[in-house]
Amino acid sequence: MVPERCSIMNKGRICTLPPSHIVSILSKNEEYMIGLVCSDHILLMKSKTVSMQKSGKIDNGRIKFQKIKPVMTDCLLNQNNMDHSGNCVQEQKS
């Protein structure tokens, strides 16, 4: 599951736009996610990430922005296949 909103807080205000990109750091032989950002805040996220790298808060690897690719399953498309807890239930075929 992906959070419903962008990871950016700018001037004390939380961005309420949905995320469009996964932000990660490629460092040595590893990649780790640092946040999700909407298309309006890609440059701001890059600037903040570079600042955190310079201050030593995160590794100095390459900053990577990857577009989020939504995936729909039959259960998400047909909400009738969910039980009372919201879990996807496979239809039993006889």
C-alpha positions in Angstrom: 0.0 0.0 0.0 1.1 3.5 -0.8 0.4 6.5 1.5 -2.4 8.7 0.3 -0.3 11.9 0.2 3.0 13.3 -0.7 5.9 13.2 1.9 6.7 16.9 1.6 6.0 19.5 4.2 6.8 23.0 3.0 6.7 26.1 5.2 4.8 24.1 7.9 2.1 22.9 5.5 1.6 19.3 4.6 1.1 18.5 0.9 -2.2 16.8 0.4 -1.6 15.7 -3.2 -1.3 12.0 -4.0 2.3 10.8 -4.6 3.4 10.2 -8.1 7.1 9.2 -7.6 9.0 6.9 -5.2 12.2 8.6 -4.0 15.2 6.4 -3.2 18.9 6.5 -2.8 21.3 4.2 -4.7 24.3 3.8 -2.4 27.0 1.2 -3.0 25.1 -2.0 -3.9 21.9 -1.0 -2.0 18.8 1.0 -2.7 16.6 2.4 0.0 13.4 4.4 -0.2 13.3 7.7 1.6 9.9 9.0 0.6 7.1 9.5 -1.9 6.5 12.8 -3.6 3.9 14.4 -5.9 4.9 15.8 -9.3 4.7 19.3 -7.9 7.4 18.7 -5.3 10.0 16.7 -7.2 12.5 19.6 -7.3 11.9 20.5 -3.7 12.5 16.8 -2.7 15.7 16.7 -4.7 16.9 19.9 -3.0 16.0 18.6 0.5 17.7 15.3 -0.2 20.9 16.9 -1.4 20.9 19.1 1.8 20.5 16.0 4.0 23.3 14.2 2.1 25.6 17.2 2.6 24.8 17.3 6.3 25.5 13.5 6.6 21.9 12.6 7.6 21.6 10.2 4.6 24.1 8.4 2.4 25.7 10.3 -0.6 24.3 7.9 -3.2 22.5 8.8 -6.4 18.9 10.2 -5.9 16.4 8.2 -7.9 12.8 9.2 -8.8 10.7 6.4 -10.1 7.1 6.9 -11.3 4.6 5.0 -9.3 2.8 2.4 -11.4 -0.7 1.6 -10.1 -1.7 -2.0 -10.2 -5.3 -3.1 -10.0 -6.4 -6.5 -9.0 -9.8 -8.2 -9.4 -10.4 -7.7 -5.7 -9.8 -3.9 -5.9 -11.9 -3.6 -9.1 -14.7 -5.6 -7.7 -15.2 -4.7 -4.0 -17.8 -7.4 -3.7 -14.9 -9.9 -3.3 -14.0 -8.5 0.2 -14.9 -10.0 3.5 -16.1 -7.9 6.5 -12.5 -7.1 7.4 -11.7 -5.7 4.0 -9.6 -8.7 3.0 -9.7 -10.0 -0.6 -11.6 -13.3 -0.8 -11.1 -15.7 -3.7 -14.3 -17.0 -5.2 -14.7 -20.8 -4.7 -15.1 -22.6 -8.0 -16.9 -25.9 -7.8 
